Amino acid sequence: MKTIIAFFAAVAALFAVPSLAAAETYVGVGVGTNAVTVETFELNDGTTLDLTVGTTLATPAGDLRVEGAVARSSSDTSLFGLNVGVNALEYSASSFYDLPVDTTVRPYVGGGFNYTDGEVDVFFTDVGASGWGYHLQGGFRTQLTDTVTADVGVRWSQKDIELEAFGSSFDADVEDVRFRVGFNVAL
Protein backbone atom coordinates (compact mmCIF):
# COMPACT_ATOMS: atom_id res chain seq x y z
CA MET A 1 0.00 0.00 0.00
CA LYS A 2 2.89 2.38 0.75
CA THR A 3 4.19 1.83 -2.79
CA ILE A 4 0.86 2.83 -4.33
CA ILE A 5 0.64 5.97 -2.19
CA ALA A 6 4.25 6.89 -3.07
CA PHE A 7 3.48 6.41 -6.78
CA PHE A 8 0.50 8.79 -6.72
CA ALA A 9 2.44 11.31 -4.58
CA ALA A 10 5.24 11.34 -7.19
CA VAL A 11 2.77 11.92 -10.04
CA ALA A 12 1.09 14.73 -8.05
CA ALA A 13 4.51 16.31 -7.41
CA LEU A 14 5.09 16.56 -11.16
CA PHE A 15 2.17 18.95 -11.44
CA ALA A 16 3.29 21.04 -8.46
CA VAL A 17 6.52 22.16 -10.17
CA PRO A 18 5.87 25.67 -11.58
CA SER A 19 7.64 25.09 -14.92
CA LEU A 20 5.49 22.03 -15.56
CA ALA A 21 2.25 23.67 -14.47
CA ALA A 22 2.31 25.86 -17.62
CA ALA A 23 2.70 22.83 -19.90
CA GLU A 24 -0.21 20.96 -21.50
CA THR A 25 -1.75 18.46 -19.09
CA TYR A 26 -3.83 15.54 -20.34
CA VAL A 27 -5.74 12.47 -19.22
CA GLY A 28 -6.16 9.36 -21.29
CA VAL A 29 -7.57 5.89 -21.65
CA GLY A 30 -6.21 2.95 -23.61
CA VAL A 31 -7.10 -0.62 -24.46
CA GLY A 32 -4.94 -3.36 -25.79
CA THR A 33 -3.75 -6.90 -25.85
CA ASN A 34 -0.77 -8.37 -24.03
CA ALA A 35 1.43 -11.42 -24.43
CA VAL A 36 2.97 -12.57 -21.13
CA THR A 37 5.82 -15.03 -20.57
CA VAL A 38 6.64 -16.22 -17.03
CA GLU A 39 10.16 -17.66 -17.07
CA THR A 40 9.69 -19.88 -20.20
CA PHE A 41 5.95 -20.46 -19.81
CA GLU A 42 3.72 -18.46 -22.21
CA LEU A 43 0.22 -17.37 -21.24
CA ASN A 44 -2.60 -16.86 -23.74
CA ASP A 45 -2.94 -13.34 -25.10
CA GLY A 46 -4.77 -11.20 -22.58
CA THR A 47 -6.40 -7.79 -22.37
CA THR A 48 -5.30 -4.49 -20.85
CA LEU A 49 -7.19 -1.32 -19.90
CA ASP A 50 -5.22 1.71 -18.72
CA LEU A 51 -5.84 5.21 -17.39
CA THR A 52 -3.15 7.88 -17.75
CA VAL A 53 -2.37 11.40 -16.62
CA GLY A 54 0.52 13.31 -18.09
CA THR A 55 2.05 16.57 -19.14
CA THR A 56 3.71 17.64 -22.39
CA LEU A 57 6.63 20.07 -22.53
CA ALA A 58 7.19 21.63 -25.94
CA THR A 59 10.89 22.09 -26.76
CA PRO A 60 12.66 23.08 -29.98
CA ALA A 61 14.03 19.52 -30.18
CA GLY A 62 10.58 17.92 -29.91
CA ASP A 63 7.92 17.34 -27.29
CA LEU A 64 8.85 15.68 -24.00
CA ARG A 65 6.08 13.94 -22.07
CA VAL A 66 5.97 12.66 -18.49
CA GLU A 67 3.14 10.27 -17.69
CA GLY A 68 1.75 8.21 -14.84
CA ALA A 69 -0.57 5.30 -15.57
CA VAL A 70 -2.58 2.57 -13.91
CA ALA A 71 -3.26 -0.51 -16.05
CA ARG A 72 -5.49 -3.52 -15.39
CA SER A 73 -4.29 -6.65 -17.20
CA SER A 74 -5.69 -10.15 -17.36
CA SER A 75 -4.61 -13.34 -19.07
CA ASP A 76 -5.08 -17.07 -18.71
CA THR A 77 -3.74 -20.42 -19.75
CA SER A 78 -4.30 -24.12 -19.18
CA LEU A 79 -2.00 -26.11 -16.90
CA PHE A 80 -2.51 -29.88 -16.71
CA GLY A 81 -6.06 -29.37 -18.00
CA LEU A 82 -6.96 -26.75 -15.38
CA ASN A 83 -7.56 -23.07 -16.08
CA VAL A 84 -4.97 -20.64 -14.66
CA GLY A 85 -5.96 -16.96 -14.54
CA VAL A 86 -3.64 -13.99 -14.04
CA ASN A 87 -4.95 -10.57 -13.00
CA ALA A 88 -2.76 -7.58 -12.20
CA LEU A 89 -2.74 -3.86 -11.56
CA GLU A 90 0.37 -2.10 -12.85
CA TYR A 91 1.44 1.38 -11.77
CA SER A 92 3.94 3.03 -14.08
CA ALA A 93 5.89 6.26 -14.48
CA SER A 94 7.13 6.95 -18.00
CA SER A 95 8.82 9.61 -20.07
CA PHE A 96 8.46 9.97 -23.83
CA TYR A 97 10.15 11.86 -26.63
CA ASP A 98 7.96 12.78 -29.61
CA LEU A 99 10.25 12.94 -32.64
CA PRO A 100 10.12 16.36 -34.36
CA VAL A 101 8.81 15.44 -37.80
CA ASP A 102 6.57 17.63 -39.95
CA THR A 103 3.76 15.12 -40.44
CA THR A 104 0.33 14.66 -38.90
CA VAL A 105 1.42 11.28 -37.52
CA ARG A 106 4.35 11.66 -35.11
CA PRO A 107 6.52 8.76 -33.90
CA TYR A 108 7.59 8.56 -30.25
CA VAL A 109 9.93 6.53 -28.05
CA GLY A 110 9.93 6.20 -24.30
CA GLY A 111 10.47 4.15 -21.23
CA GLY A 112 10.09 4.03 -17.50
CA PHE A 113 9.53 1.97 -14.38
CA ASN A 114 6.56 0.02 -13.12
CA TYR A 115 5.27 -1.79 -10.05
CA THR A 116 2.94 -4.76 -10.53
CA ASP A 117 0.51 -6.06 -7.91
CA GLY A 118 -1.58 -9.06 -8.89
CA GLU A 119 -2.65 -12.60 -8.29
CA VAL A 120 -2.54 -15.92 -10.06
CA ASP A 121 -5.57 -18.19 -9.67
CA VAL A 122 -4.20 -21.72 -9.96
CA PHE A 123 -5.57 -25.02 -8.68
CA PHE A 124 -8.31 -23.26 -6.68
CA THR A 125 -5.67 -21.18 -4.87
CA ASP A 126 -4.85 -17.47 -5.11
CA VAL A 127 -1.11 -16.85 -5.39
CA GLY A 128 0.04 -13.29 -4.67
CA ALA A 129 2.32 -11.72 -7.26
CA SER A 130 4.12 -8.39 -6.99
CA GLY A 131 7.35 -6.75 -8.06
CA TRP A 132 9.21 -3.99 -9.85
CA GLY A 133 10.19 -3.73 -13.48
CA TYR A 134 11.07 -1.44 -16.34
CA HIS A 135 9.63 -0.88 -19.81
CA LEU A 136 10.43 0.52 -23.25
CA GLN A 137 7.76 1.90 -25.58
CA GLY A 138 7.36 3.17 -29.10
CA GLY A 139 4.51 4.16 -31.35
CA PHE A 140 2.71 6.90 -33.21
CA ARG A 141 0.47 9.80 -32.14
CA THR A 142 -1.82 12.02 -34.16
CA GLN A 143 -3.89 15.06 -33.26
CA LEU A 144 -7.60 14.38 -33.96
CA THR A 145 -8.97 17.71 -32.67
CA ASP A 146 -7.59 20.67 -30.75
CA THR A 147 -7.83 18.66 -27.51
CA VAL A 148 -7.90 14.95 -28.51
CA THR A 149 -4.87 12.88 -29.50
CA ALA A 150 -4.91 9.25 -30.71
CA ASP A 151 -2.01 6.93 -29.86
CA VAL A 152 -1.04 3.50 -31.23
CA GLY A 153 1.97 1.79 -29.69
CA VAL A 154 3.80 -1.23 -28.39
CA ARG A 155 5.36 -1.66 -24.94
CA TRP A 156 7.91 -4.25 -23.85
CA SER A 157 8.48 -4.74 -20.13
CA GLN A 158 10.66 -6.91 -17.95
CA LYS A 159 9.58 -7.56 -14.35
CA ASP A 160 11.00 -9.38 -11.34
CA ILE A 161 7.86 -10.77 -9.70
CA GLU A 162 7.71 -12.43 -6.30
CA LEU A 163 5.04 -15.13 -6.04
CA GLU A 164 3.72 -15.97 -2.57
CA ALA A 165 1.59 -18.96 -1.54
CA PHE A 166 1.30 -21.31 1.43
CA GLY A 167 3.89 -19.33 3.40
CA SER A 168 6.55 -19.70 0.70
CA SER A 169 7.76 -17.34 -1.99
CA PHE A 170 9.88 -17.49 -5.11
CA ASP A 171 10.97 -15.06 -7.79
CA ALA A 172 9.95 -15.26 -11.43
CA ASP A 173 11.13 -13.26 -14.43
CA VAL A 174 8.12 -11.97 -16.36
CA GLU A 175 8.23 -10.49 -19.85
CA ASP A 176 5.21 -8.62 -21.18
CA VAL A 177 4.61 -7.28 -24.71
CA ARG A 178 1.58 -5.00 -24.94
CA PHE A 179 -0.08 -3.54 -28.03
CA ARG A 180 -2.25 -0.51 -27.25
CA VAL A 181 -4.66 2.01 -28.78
CA GLY A 182 -5.40 5.06 -26.68
CA PHE A 183 -6.91 8.53 -26.64
CA ASN A 184 -5.70 11.53 -24.64
CA VAL A 185 -7.75 14.65 -23.86
CA ALA A 186 -5.98 17.92 -23.01
CA LEU A 187 -7.29 19.64 -19.91
Disulfide bonds with the S-S distance in Angstrom:
none
